[in-house]
């Protein structure tokens, strides 16, 4: 689903910043001779990233252009952008350089010759079609986010992250302006998980249990389900802990705070169920679509697994129309699914699970 026109230019308000990631997804045209991806400041090219197909297997040129003069080229042979193929390009801005990945794999590094903070525009020209151009920041810890409307029974908070190999402690807190309603703290230095509440200026009695199933260096998904009477905590899909409400004004609990030795990605589910579940299954060689509502799964819609392949890059686009979802994989329409849950405005959570690596998510 190629929706961005080329040439493509967009301003970058406030300039580039350390930690910013620029993601470009698209397809190289079959007759391409080159295309350019540029960070611009006035007439200067602060970064010029230029795949070329003039001969052989192609190459990628990195350079700068300042005051009418090109700098020395830094070339890399064997372009990762074959003609006629889709691609995902990510440029990660750091203090010392641009770190460039293609199709989910590290490709090159280009040290700054001009300050990245000068950049005020981003431009793509040449023989490509674009499906996505996006700017995002790495979610860093400590992390704080507002829970709009506060908690309520049925609210679910999902935290995806990787615990650092040298982690000592991780903390997840649900806060209100008077204190901490629920503090959840896996502690590797004590080999326990501690739950507690902070109110009236002091901590309450701790609830402690063994650290399992947390492991240093491991990927985890922590799900906190708020019911009428308690919090229920699930780790990687398994229920591990409960904690009865000590602070009962749930609507006042409006801040999620994460601290400690981890990197995270966060999503929030809605309380009614699953409007659209889309599941490529390699063990069955099918793609399954379904809805979960009223406490049960509906009738499955199944089709063959194509075009998914193990180890391959994919771009999945889900377009929501008035009557159905339309799914595009690497720019090609593959599946449709008519709405069974029609209160679209209540569908407010994107949840991704399973055996895959993510390069970009735009809900």
Secondary structure, DSSP 8 states (H G I E B T S, - for coil): ---B-SSEEEE-TT---TTEEEEEEEEE-TT-SEEEEEEEETTEEEEEEEEE-SSTT-EEEEEEEETTEE---EEEES-S--TT-EEEEEEEE-SSEEEEEETTEEEEEEE-SS-GGG--EEEEEESEEEEEEEEEE---SSEEEE-TT---TT-EEEEEEEE-TT--EEEEEEEETTEEEEEEEEETTTTEEEEEEEETTEE---EEEE-TT--TT-EEEEEEEE-SSEEEEEETTEEEEEEE-SS--GGG--EEEEEESEEEEEEEE-SS-EEEEEEEETTTTEEEEEEEETTEE---EEEE-TT--TT----EEEEE-SSEEEEEETTEEEEEEE-SS--GGG-------SS---S----
